[in-house]
């Protein structure tokens, strides 16, 4: 069964093993309800590698002050927004 009204989910864990364990538990939970995770849209990654989620790029950086979390518009969402100006805000010529 494909569930078109998808729910978006991010799970943060300390280790890759924990992430794999949670992934398997979520798969099992959904399977019992006739649902499944999208293989092409689901991935396990380290937060330092970053990921895009709902139009934002999320990444953790190490600095001399400790870890910093950076959340900014993703390149895809910036590209989509560039050049778009709502009709009522366009300058008159």
VOGU-3710 file (C-alpha; in Angstrom, 3 decimals, decimal comma):
1> xxxxxxxxxx> 0,000/0,000/0,000  1,364/3,417/-0,943  0,524/6,185/1,482  0,519/9,361/-0,578  -0,091/11,708/2,349  3,411/10,966/3,591  4,673/11,846/7,013  8,175/13,260/7,175  10,492/12,020/9,874  14,042/12,644/11,062
11> xxxxxxxxxx> 15,565/10,439/13,738  18,792/11,521/15,442  20,894/8,966/17,328  24,359/8,770/18,841  25,608/5,856/16,713  25,026/4,294/13,314  24,062/1,043/15,063  21,309/2,875/16,968  20,106/4,453/13,724  19,938/1,040/12,022
21> xxxxxxxxxx> 18,060/-0,402/15,006  15,497/2,440/14,976  15,164/2,120/11,180  14,308/-1,583/11,545  11,812/-0,859/14,329  10,099/1,820/12,236  9,947/-0,557/9,252  8,372/-3,244/11,450  5,878/-0,777/12,957  4,784/0,487/9,543
31> xxxxxxxxxx> 4,678/-2,994/8,007  2,152/-4,157/10,633  -0,074/-1,303/9,428  0,338/-2,034/5,732  2,735/0,884/5,190  6,361/1,083/4,161  9,299/3,476/4,062  10,292/4,730/0,636  13,641/3,077/-0,185  14,656/5,904/-2,513
41> xxxxxxxxxx> 13,819/8,650/-0,004  15,150/7,014/3,154  18,788/7,126/4,197  21,031/6,879/7,208  23,732/9,549/7,317  25,945/11,336/9,792  24,727/14,828/10,652  28,184/16,208/9,783  27,517/15,100/6,188  24,297/17,088/6,296
51> xxxxxxxxxx> 20,938/16,405/4,716  18,070/18,286/3,120  14,700/18,119/4,834  11,524/19,977/3,882  13,397/22,685/1,969  16,173/23,158/4,520  19,772/22,001/4,648  20,726/20,694/8,086  24,334/20,094/9,080  26,486/20,003/12,183
61> xxxxxxxxxx> 29,967/21,520/12,137  32,816/21,100/14,586  34,313/24,398/15,722  36,842/25,359/18,367  33,837/26,195/20,582  32,229/22,779/20,101  29,589/21,511/17,716  27,365/24,016/15,921  24,130/23,183/14,132  23,462/25,083/10,907
71> xxxxxxxxxx> 19,992/25,123/9,381  19,554/27,125/6,192  17,425/26,989/3,037  18,530/24,126/0,798  20,141/24,898/-2,546  17,130/23,392/-4,345  14,657/25,615/-2,501  16,860/28,696/-3,084  17,079/27,830/-6,790  13,286/27,506/-6,981
81> xxxxxxxxxx> 12,806/30,856/-5,240  15,346/32,812/-7,299  13,695/35,011/-9,838  10,236/34,472/-8,418  8,542/37,686/-7,405  4,812/37,589/-6,678  2,841/39,586/-9,247  1,647/42,191/-6,717  5,262/42,921/-5,677  6,715/43,378/-9,164
91> xxx> 7,973/46,868/-9,960  5,897/48,906/-12,383  7,610/49,734/-15,698
//
